Amino acid sequence: MTRRLVGVVGGVGPLATAYFLDRVVRLTDAATDQEHVDLVVHQRASTPDRTAFLLGRSAEDPGPVLAASAADLVRLGARAVVLPCNTAEPFLPQVRAAAGVEVVGIVHATVREVVATVPDVRRVGVLATDGTVAARTYHDELEAAGLEAVVPSAADQRTVMSVIYEQVKANRPVDVPALAAVADRLGDRGAQCVVLGCTELSVVSAPVAGTARVRVVDSVDALARATISLAGARTTG
């Protein structure tokens, strides 16, 4: 397979991007430095908040900023671009128009992984930001695959947002049992698996998966595997 330099539109959020890069390395089947993928990263942490804009709470549009980052990556030699942010998925058309190269979004990669790895899946729980839920990003992608999205109750959604904004983004301890309990309640409502549909949640995917009864699918891992293939390298497992 031809090797390609892949650009990463990063900084959304900063810790999630760092975690994504770590997962790309760890999920690459490589015995030497040279067998790993070539990446160029634009870590623009100043990108306006995606949820605030999608919910009409801010007039600062992240779309042009994300698009400019993608264009910068292409100028630096990227021949494909990935966007490791679930809430940024509604802005992909702008990113694709600016990049002019193949752009892979995290939601599509995640749903593909669900379909490929979860037997007899019909209903999928979604833990994501208020912006992602309001935009129906996962709803639409899952419905296109013949699946149904299950989202938390209002109280549980507040817990999810607290974990994302007040704990992970704020670099504070994460209440893993509370998040796992939200996931399990989605399982109790018929979800055969639960997607961690926010890259901040992916940062704690291992302890959540180890605590929850329901199967957990990590969106960062899904995009990391897609990125490795896009770059022309091999994934582990």
Order of alpha helices (4+ residues) and beta strands (2+ residues): beta-alpha-beta-alpha-alpha-beta-alpha-beta-alpha-beta-alpha-alpha-beta-alpha-alpha-beta-alpha-alpha-beta-alpha
